Amino acid sequence: MSEVKDVINTIGRRKTSVARIYMKPGNGEIKVNKRDFKEYFPTEVLQTKIQQPLTLIEAVGTFDIQVNVAGGGFTGQAEAVRMAISRALCEYNAENRPPLKKEGFLTRDSRMVERKKYGRRKARRRFQFSKR
């Protein structure tokens, strides 16, 4: 059985965003929902978040990545993609795991939006109280 897989398929989640990626050796092309990632994530901060795992292990420009991402907002989607890429890099080479783990890219951020409760304006905000 061969050690190196042709295409690595992983998933990443953040809030309500789900990112599914397909990573294979290539020339560094990253496509998000069939668009270039710089077009899909226009801000520099989000582009940096996506490339953080690749930069950390010095693998920028060595993998072609296809991403399908759905749900949530831009930041949640970018962080879900970052987690999926980190998982794929660990699957590709086990030596990548310690630095990615240390930076926290492999830890699922479990924070979710708290639900609204009845008798309140929002999740915790109460309606204004009037004494008189």
Stockholm file with secondary structure:
# STOCKHOLM 1.0

chainA/1-132         MSEVKDVINTIGRRKTSVARIYMKPGNGEIKVNKRDFKEYFPTEVLQTKIQQPLTLIEAVGTFDIQVNVAGGGFTGQAEAVRMAISRALCEYNAENRPPLKKEGFLTRDSRMVERKKYGRRKARRRFQFSKR
#=GR chainA/1-132 SS CCSSCSSEEEEEEETTEEEEEEEEESSCCEEETTEEHHHHSCSHHHHHHHHHHHHHTTCTTSEEEEEEEESSCHHHHHHHHHHHHHHHHHHHCGGGHHHHHHHTTTSCCCCCCCCCCTTSSSSSCCCCCCCC
#=GC SS_cons         CCSSCSSEEEEEEETTEEEEEEEEESSCCEEETTEEHHHHSCSHHHHHHHHHHHHHTTCTTSEEEEEEEESSCHHHHHHHHHHHHHHHHHHHCGGGHHHHHHHTTTSCCCCCCCCCCTTSSSSSCCCCCCCC
//
